Amino acid sequence: MAAAVLAITAFATACGEDDKKSDGKEADKAPAGSVLPATVDTTMGKVTVKDASRIVPLGGDIAQTVYALGLASNVVGVDTSGAVLPQSKGKPTFGNSRGLNPEGILAQRPTVAIGSASVGPRTAIDQLKAAGVPIVLIPDSGKPEDAITRITTIATALGVPDRGRMLADKTAGEIATAKAKGAQAATKPRVAFLYIRGQANLYHIGGKGLGPDSMISAAGGIDTGTELGVEMSAALTPEAMVSAKPDVILVFRKGLESVGGVDGVLKLPGVAQTPAGLNRKVVAMDDLELGGGGPTAGVALNELVDLLHG
C-alpha cells in the first residue's frame, strides 16, 4: 500500500499543477509542456488537434483519464457518466454518452472533444464536427489492457505524451500484478454479471463483448453468460440462471441499490436457486471500475480478484 501511495504521489508531482483548479475557470490555458499540434488515428480517420485548452471528455473513463493526466482545469464540461467524478464538481453537463446534447457542448466553446467510438448519437457528433470542433474517437475498451493504448492516444491528442507514457506504464504494471494474482488464486469461480435497473424493470445477464466478461476472465473467473453463448446481454430468465450455475453474482453498485440490496437480487428470476443465491454471494462494483477502460483498470481488477476469490 505504501508503495502504491508513493507511486501515485510521484506521478501527481510529475504532472505539475494543472489539476489544482478543477472548476474550468482556468481553461483557455495550454497544458504545461504541451506538444501540439498532434495528429492521431481515430475511428473516424486521422484528426489533428491544435489546441487542448478547452477539453470536452465524452464518457466517464475518458474524463477519468484526462483528469489523471493533470488536465482537470482544461475540462469545460462533462457528460453524466463523467459528472460522478470529484474533479467534475461544478462543471456543466450535457446529456449522457449515448444521448449527447451538441448545443450544450458547443456552448462551452470546446477546442477538442474526445471519447469512445460508441458515444453519440451520430447526429450530435456530426454537428460538433460541422462546427469545427476536432473530434477524437477511440475504440471502445474490450479488455483491461486496452486502457494502456487508450491512455497513450488520449495523452498524445491532448499534447501531453510524456505524461501519457508514465500513466500507461503505471496502469500496465497494476493490470499485470492483478492478473497474476487472479491466475494464482486457488478458486475458479463461475460468475454471472447481471445488469439490473429496478426503476426501469430492466434485468439482463451479461455475456461476450459487454465489458465485464473480460474483467471476470482477467480476474481468474469464468463468465457464465459468455459460456452460455450470450452476445453482449440477454433478458434474465430462470432458465438462464439455472443453466449458468454461478458461484458469484456480480452487479453494478447502482443496480444493487435499485433493487434494494442483496435481498432484492435474490428475488430476481432464478437467482435464489443458484449456488450464488443459496450462499448470498452477491458482489458489486462501480460502473467506471468494472468498465476497465481508464487508468484505474488495474486497481479495479485487483478489487475484483479479491471479491471473486475472497
C-alpha positions, 0 to 999 in steps of 0.5 A, spaced: 500 500 500 505 504 501 508 503 495 502 504 491 501 511 495 508 513 493 507 511 486 501 515 485 504 521 489 510 521 484 506 521 478 501 527 481 508 531 482 510 529 475 504 532 472 505 539 475 499 543 477 494 543 472 489 539 476 489 544 482 483 548 479 478 543 477 472 548 476 474 550 468 475 557 470 482 556 468 481 553 461 483 557 455 490 555 458 495 550 454 497 544 458 504 545 461 509 542 456 504 541 451 506 538 444 501 540 439 499 540 434 498 532 434 495 528 429 492 521 431 488 515 428 481 515 430 475 511 428 473 516 424 480 517 420 486 521 422 484 528 426 489 533 428 488 537 434 491 544 435 489 546 441 487 542 448 485 548 452 478 547 452 477 539 453 470 536 452 471 528 455 465 524 452 464 518 457 466 517 464 473 513 463 475 518 458 474 524 463 477 519 468 483 519 464 484 526 462 483 528 469 489 523 471 493 526 466 493 533 470 488 536 465 482 537 470 482 545 469 482 544 461 475 540 462 469 545 460 464 540 461 462 533 462 457 528 460 453 524 466 457 518 466 463 523 467 459 528 472 460 522 478 467 524 478 470 529 484 474 533 479 467 534 475 464 538 481 461 544 478 462 543 471 456 543 466 453 537 463 450 535 457 446 529 456 449 522 457 454 518 452 449 515 448 444 521 448 449 527 447 446 534 447 451 538 441 448 545 443 450 544 450 457 542 448 458 547 443 456 552 448 462 551 452 466 553 446 470 546 446 477 546 442 477 538 442 472 533 444 474 526 445 471 519 447 469 512 445 467 510 438 460 508 441 458 515 444 453 519 440 448 519 437 451 520 430 447 526 429 450 530 435 457 528 433 456 530 426 454 537 428 460 538 433 464 536 427 460 541 422 462 546 427 469 545 427 470 542 433 476 536 432 473 530 434 477 524 437 474 517 437 477 511 440 475 504 440 471 502 445 475 498 451 474 490 450 479 488 455 483 491 461 489 492 457 486 496 452 486 502 457 494 502 456 493 504 448 487 508 450 491 512 455 497 513 450 492 516 444 488 520 449 495 523 452 498 524 445 491 528 442 491 532 448 499 534 447 501 531 453 505 524 451 510 524 456 505 524 461 501 519 457 507 514 457 508 514 465 500 513 466 500 507 461 506 504 464 503 505 471 496 502 469 500 496 465 504 494 471 497 494 476 493 490 470 499 485 470 500 484 478 492 483 478 492 478 473 497 474 476 494 474 482 487 472 479 491 466 475 494 464 482 488 464 486 486 457 488 478 458 486 475 458 479 469 461 480 463 461 475 460 468 475 454 471 472 454 479 471 447 481 471 445 488 469 439 490 473 435 497 473 429 496 478 426 503 476 426 501 469 424 493 470 430 492 466 434 485 468 439 482 463 445 477 464 451 479 461 455 475 456 461 476 450 463 483 448 459 487 454 465 489 458 465 485 464 466 478 461 473 480 460 474 483 467 471 476 470 476 472 465 482 477 467 480 476 474 481 468 474 473 467 473 469 464 468 463 468 465 457 464 465 453 468 460 459 468 455 459 460 456 452 460 455 453 463 448 450 470 450 452 476 445 453 482 449 446 481 454 440 477 454 433 478 458 434 474 465 430 468 465 430 462 470 432 458 465 438 462 464 440 462 471 439 455 472 443 453 466 449 458 468 450 455 475 454 461 478 458 461 484 458 469 484 453 474 482 456 480 480 452 487 479 453 494 478 453 498 485 447 502 482 443 496 480 444 493 487 441 499 490 435 499 485 433 493 487 434 494 494 440 490 496 442 483 496 435 481 498 432 484 492 437 480 487 435 474 490 428 475 488 430 476 481 428 470 476 432 464 478 437 467 482 435 464 489 436 457 486 443 458 484 449 456 488 450 464 488 443 465 491 443 459 496 450 462 499 448 470 498 454 471 494 452 477 491 458 482 489 458 489 486 462 494 483 462 501 480 460 502 473 467 506 471 471 500 475 468 494 472 468 498 465 476 497 465 477 502 460 481 508 464 487 508 468 484 505 474 483 498 470 488 495 474 486 497 481 479 495 479 481 488 477 485 487 483 478 489 487 475 484 483 480 478 484 479 479 491 471 479 491 471 473 486 476 469 490 475 472 497 
